[in-house]
């Protein structure tokens, strides 16, 4: 019903709010842009843009079409990639830090397996320190882990703020030790939390020591204390505590991919591309 080329032209107009700039961006004539927008509006049966000699604006239907256009074109690209790429075979031993495996990663891995059904994907979930040891020992091919900002020798997926997380309604007394839920050492989030608290002259007590993320979340939900967490991974039922005079900021954490130089490159590069393509915006 909707031609992909018309949708691309429409998105170019919505991003520039100018038929002239959209034409320049696409390398076509302005009348061609106008004609394609007209055909898209005819196909939709709705006005998508309002324009005069000075401005171009999206209608409500245009706002909706922009979202549909992105989804349709993304589906086209997925289909093109599926049928254009040669069949890839082999085994890929992939490790992910347990908190990173909570959010977008399951959907990414599901899409990857559909795109490359002949790759035997083996998943290991655990703490970053264990995954790095297994990578160094040639027991894993690729790991998705947390690292200190700027420290990686791998591929940066995104830089996240590290935030304090608690149950809603949590109040911290300024003259009492911070109740801290922490991973067993060594742990980047634990080291970061205790370092910034010490630098701020703030005392703390570890109220719960855990081995994996479900233990962290269970302890927080039980009201046993607060814990550092990557900002993009905070569950909806928990509260981010604002940093202030009595609770120091934690800084950032890098979410990165580290590859085994001894492993076959093609499966590693395919999964790396899939993870980068599906990373959250911002």
C-alpha positions in Angstrom: 0.0 0.0 0.0 2.8 2.4 0.9 5.8 2.6 -1.4 9.1 2.5 0.5 10.6 5.3 -1.6 7.6 7.5 -0.8 8.1 6.8 2.9 11.8 7.6 2.7 11.0 10.9 1.0 8.3 11.7 3.6 10.8 11.1 6.4 13.3 13.3 4.7 10.7 16.1 4.6 9.8 15.5 8.2 13.4 15.7 9.3 14.1 18.9 7.4 10.6 20.5 7.3 11.5 21.7 3.9 10.8 20.2 0.4 13.9 22.0 -0.9 16.3 20.6 1.7 14.7 17.1 1.4 15.3 17.2 -2.3 18.9 18.1 -1.8 19.3 15.4 0.8 17.8 12.8 -1.5 19.6 14.0 -4.6 16.3 14.5 -6.5 14.3 17.5 -7.8 11.8 19.4 -5.6 8.9 18.5 -8.0 9.8 14.8 -7.5 9.6 15.3 -3.7 6.2 17.0 -4.0 4.9 14.3 -6.3 5.9 11.5 -4.0 4.4 13.2 -1.0 1.2 13.7 -3.0 1.1 10.0 -3.9 1.7 9.0 -0.2 -1.2 11.2 0.9 -3.4 9.7 -1.7 -2.5 6.2 -0.5 -3.2 7.2 3.1 -6.3 9.1 2.2 -5.3 11.7 4.8 -3.4 15.0 4.7 0.1 14.4 6.1 1.6 17.8 5.8 0.5 21.4 5.9 2.7 23.8 3.9 2.8 27.4 2.7 5.6 29.5 1.2 7.4 29.8 4.5 6.9 26.5 6.5 6.1 22.8 6.4 4.4 21.2 9.4 3.1 17.7 10.1 -0.6 17.1 10.7 -1.7 14.6 13.4 -1.9 12.0 10.6 1.6 13.0 9.5 2.9 12.3 13.0 1.4 8.9 13.0 2.7 8.2 9.5 6.2 9.1 10.5 6.1 6.3 13.2 4.7 3.8 10.7 7.2 4.8 8.1 10.1 4.1 10.4 8.7 0.7 11.3 7.9 -0.3 7.7 11.4 0.7 6.5 13.1 -1.0 9.4 11.1 -4.2 8.4 12.2 -3.8 4.8 15.9 -3.5 5.9 15.6 -6.6 8.1 14.1 -8.6 5.2 16.8 -7.3 2.8 19.5 -8.3 5.2 18.0 -11.7 5.8 17.8 -12.6 2.1 20.9 -10.8 0.9 23.3 -12.3 3.5 24.9 -15.7 2.9 24.0 -18.5 5.3 26.3 -18.3 8.3 27.2 -21.4 10.3 29.2 -22.2 13.3 29.1 -21.8 17.0 29.1 -18.5 19.0 29.7 -18.6 22.7 28.3 -15.4 24.0 28.4 -14.1 27.6 26.4 -11.2 29.1 26.5 -9.5 32.5 23.4 -10.6 34.3 21.9 -7.1 34.6 22.5 -6.4 30.9 20.6 -9.5 30.1 17.4 -8.1 31.7 16.2 -5.5 29.2 16.6 -5.4 25.4 19.1 -8.2 25.0 16.6 -11.2 24.9 14.8 -9.6 22.0 18.1 -8.9 20.2 19.2 -12.5 20.6 15.8 -13.8 19.4 16.1 -11.7 16.2 19.7 -12.8 15.7 18.7 -16.5 15.9 15.9 -15.9 13.4 18.4 -14.2 11.1 21.1 -16.7 11.5 19.4 -20.0 12.4 22.5 -22.1 11.4 24.7 -20.5 14.1 24.7 -22.4 17.3 24.3 -19.7 19.9 25.4 -20.6 23.5 24.6 -18.0 26.2 26.4 -17.6 29.5 25.1 -15.1 32.0 27.1 -14.0 35.1 29.2 -11.2 36.6 31.6 -9.2 34.4 34.7 -10.5 36.2 33.7 -14.2 35.6 32.9 -13.5 31.9 36.2 -11.8 31.3 38.1 -14.7 32.9 36.2 -17.1 30.6 36.9 -14.9 27.6 40.7 -14.8 28.4 40.6 -18.6 28.8 39.1 -19.0 25.3 35.9 -20.4 26.7 33.8 -17.5 25.3 33.9 -15.7 21.9 32.1 -12.5 22.8 31.0 -10.8 26.1 28.7 -7.9 26.8 30.0 -6.4 30.1 30.2 -3.2 32.2 33.5 -1.3 32.3 34.8 2.0 33.7 34.2 4.9 31.3 36.9 5.1 28.6 38.7 1.9 29.7 37.5 -0.5 27.0 39.6 -1.9 24.3 36.4 -3.4 22.8 33.3 -1.9 21.2 31.3 0.7 23.1 27.6 -0.1 22.9 26.6 2.9 25.0 27.6 5.0 28.0 25.0 4.9 30.8 24.7 7.0 33.9 25.1 4.8 37.0 22.3 5.7 39.4 21.2 4.9 42.9 18.1 2.7 43.0 15.6 2.0 45.8 12.0 1.2 46.4 9.6 4.2 46.1 9.4 6.4 49.1 12.9 5.6 50.3 14.4 8.4 52.6 18.0 8.4 53.7 18.9 10.0 57.0 22.0 12.3 56.5 23.6 11.2 59.8 23.2 7.5 59.4 25.2 5.0 57.3 23.9 4.3 53.7 22.3 0.8 53.6 24.0 -0.7 50.6 23.0 -3.8 48.6 26.2 -4.9 46.8 27.6 -7.7 44.6 30.3 -9.8 46.1 33.8 -8.4 45.2 35.2 -7.8 42.7 32.4 -5.7 41.2 32.6 -2.5 39.3 29.3 -1.1 40.7 30.3 -2.0 44.3 33.8 -0.5 43.9 32.3 2.7 42.4 29.7 3.0 45.1 32.1 2.6 48.0 34.6 4.9 46.4 32.2 7.8 45.8 30.8 7.4 49.3 34.3 7.4 50.9 35.3 10.5 48.8 32.1 12.3 50.0 32.8 11.4 53.6 29.6 9.3 53.8 29.6 6.1 55.8 27.8 3.0 54.6 27.0 -0.6 55.7 26.5 -3.5 53.4 23.1 -4.9 54.3 23.0 -7.6 51.7 25.8 -9.2 49.7 24.5 -11.0 46.5 26.0 -13.0 43.6 23.6 -12.0 40.8 21.1 -9.3 39.7 18.0 -11.0 40.9 19.4 -11.0 44.4 20.1 -7.3 44.0 16.5 -6.6 42.9 15.0 -8.8 45.6 17.0 -7.1 48.3 16.0 -3.6 47.0 12.4 -4.6 46.7 12.5 -5.9 50.3 13.6 -2.5 51.5 17.0 -3.8 52.6 18.9 -0.9 51.1 19.9 0.9 47.9 22.2 -0.1 45.1 23.9 1.3 42.0 22.4 0.4 38.7 22.8 1.4 35.0 20.3 4.1 34.3 18.7 2.5 31.2 18.1 -0.8 33.0 16.2 0.4 36.1 13.0 -1.6 36.4 9.8 0.4 36.4 8.8 -0.5 39.9 11.9 1.0 41.4 12.9 4.6 42.1 16.0 6.5 41.1 17.3 8.5 44.0 18.6 12.0 43.0 22.2 12.7 43.9 22.7 15.5 46.3 24.7 16.8 49.3 24.1 13.5 51.3 24.2 11.1 48.3 27.1 11.5 45.9 26.7 11.0 42.1 28.1 7.7 40.8 29.2 8.9 37.4 28.9 6.8 34.2 29.5 3.2 33.2 30.4 1.9 29.8 28.4 -1.1 28.4 30.8 -2.8 26.0 31.4 -5.8 23.8 34.8 -7.6 24.1 35.7 -10.2 21.5 38.0 -13.1 21.6 40.8 -12.6 19.0 41.2 -16.3 18.6 37.5 -16.8 17.6 35.9 -16.8 14.1 35.2 -13.2 13.2 32.0 -13.5 11.1 29.6 -14.6 13.9 31.1 -12.1 16.3 30.7 -9.3 13.9 27.1 -10.3 13.1 26.0 -10.3 16.7 27.9 -7.1 17.4 26.1 -5.4 14.5 22.7 -6.7 15.9 23.4 -5.4 19.4 24.5 -2.0 18.1 21.5 -1.7 15.8 19.1 -2.3 18.6 20.7 -0.1 21.3 18.4 2.5 22.8 18.5 6.0 21.4 20.0 8.7 23.5 
